[in-house]
Amino acid sequence: MDNQGWNKQRVLETLRDAGVNPTSQRVEIGYALFSSCAHLSAEEIMQRVNADYPVVSKATVYNTLGLFADHSLVREVIVEPGKVFYDPNVSMHHHFYHVDTGQLQDIPASSLQISKLPDIPAETEVENVEVVIRLRQRVAN
């Protein structure tokens, strides 16, 4: 999703179109995420939503982000245990994770080629392949 023209009315319509009941708290959370067009953690989203005055609990933020992911409005990007980013760009792409800075950066899907996957168990199919490439600053010699 691009950040062009994101306002609360557009968030409300997007939620409704996705089959998500657009409560005021969900609209606030959606606006904080979609209008930023950035990879944000649940904590960062909560800080943005509650910047002026506390209106949304931590549990509500996590539950809402899970609901958004279930409805394909955001992607959950797990970069390490306990570190999850929410990405409003749901198109196919991959990521660089900068370990030193904690920043997540998009990689266009066309920039990465996977020539072979391992055999998968019987009665299953590949749903998706998402790659996170972990980077760190090179140590000078």
C-alpha positions in Angstrom: 0.0 0.0 0.0 1.2 3.5 -0.8 0.8 6.3 1.7 -0.8 8.6 -0.8 -4.2 9.8 0.4 -4.5 7.7 3.5 -7.0 9.3 5.8 -9.3 7.8 8.4 -12.2 7.5 5.9 -10.0 5.5 3.5 -8.9 3.2 6.3 -12.5 2.7 7.4 -13.5 1.8 3.8 -10.5 -0.5 3.4 -11.3 -2.4 6.6 -15.0 -2.7 5.6 -14.0 -3.9 2.1 -11.8 -6.6 3.7 -14.7 -7.8 5.9 -13.2 -6.2 9.1 -15.7 -4.3 11.4 -14.2 -0.8 11.4 -14.3 0.1 15.1 -12.8 3.4 16.1 -9.8 1.7 17.6 -9.2 -0.4 14.5 -9.4 2.7 12.3 -6.9 4.4 14.5 -4.5 1.4 14.4 -5.0 1.1 10.6 -4.3 4.8 10.1 -1.1 4.7 12.2 0.2 1.8 10.1 -1.1 2.5 6.6 -0.4 6.2 6.5 3.2 5.6 7.6 3.9 3.1 4.8 6.7 1.8 7.0 7.6 -1.5 8.8 6.4 -0.9 12.4 6.3 -3.1 15.5 3.2 -3.3 17.6 4.8 -1.2 20.2 5.6 1.6 17.6 2.0 1.5 16.4 0.7 1.7 19.9 2.9 4.7 20.6 1.6 6.5 17.5 -2.0 5.7 18.2 -1.7 6.8 21.9 0.6 9.9 21.2 -2.0 12.4 22.2 -3.9 10.5 24.8 -4.1 6.8 25.7 -7.0 5.2 23.8 -5.8 1.8 22.8 -4.5 -1.0 25.0 -1.5 -3.2 24.1 -3.8 -6.3 23.8 -6.1 -4.4 21.4 -3.2 -3.4 19.2 -1.9 -7.0 19.0 -5.4 -8.5 18.4 -6.1 -5.9 15.7 -2.8 -6.5 13.9 -3.5 -10.2 14.0 -6.9 -9.6 12.5 -5.4 -7.4 9.8 -2.9 -10.1 9.0 -5.7 -12.7 8.8 -7.5 -10.5 6.3 -4.4 -9.9 4.2 -4.3 -6.2 5.1 -0.7 -6.4 6.5 2.1 -9.0 6.5 3.7 -10.1 9.7 7.5 -10.2 9.2 9.2 -12.2 11.9 12.9 -11.2 11.9 13.9 -13.0 15.1 12.1 -14.6 18.1 10.0 -11.8 19.7 10.7 -9.3 17.0 7.8 -8.8 14.6 7.2 -6.0 12.1 3.9 -5.3 10.4 4.2 -4.4 6.8 1.4 -2.6 5.0 2.9 -3.7 1.7 1.2 -7.0 1.0 2.6 -7.5 -2.5 5.2 -10.2 -3.0 8.6 -9.0 -1.8 11.4 -9.9 0.6 13.4 -8.0 3.2 16.8 -7.1 4.4 16.9 -6.9 8.2 19.7 -4.7 9.5 20.6 -6.3 12.8 22.7 -3.4 14.0 19.9 -0.8 13.5 16.8 -2.9 13.8 15.6 -1.5 10.4 13.7 -3.6 7.8 14.1 -2.8 4.2 12.1 -4.0 1.2 13.7 -6.2 -1.5 11.7 -6.4 -4.8 10.6 -9.9 -5.5 12.3 -9.7 -8.9 15.6 -9.1 -7.2 15.7 -12.6 -5.7 15.6 -15.9 -7.5 15.0 -19.2 -5.8 15.8 -22.0 -8.2 14.8 -25.0 -6.1 12.9 -25.7 -3.0 13.2 -28.9 -0.9 10.7 -31.7 -1.3 7.7 -30.9 0.7 5.6 -33.4 2.7 2.9 -35.3 0.9 -0.6 -33.7 1.1 0.9 -30.2 1.3 1.5 -27.3 -1.1 3.7 -24.3 -0.9 1.6 -21.3 0.1 4.3 -18.7 0.0 8.1 -18.1 0.3 9.3 -15.1 2.2 13.0 -14.4 2.6 14.6 -12.2 5.3 18.3 -11.6 4.8 20.0 -10.6 8.0 22.7 -8.0 7.6 25.2 -6.4 10.0 27.9 -3.8 9.6 31.2 -5.2 8.5 33.9 -5.0 11.2 36.9 -3.1 10.0 40.2 -5.1 10.2 
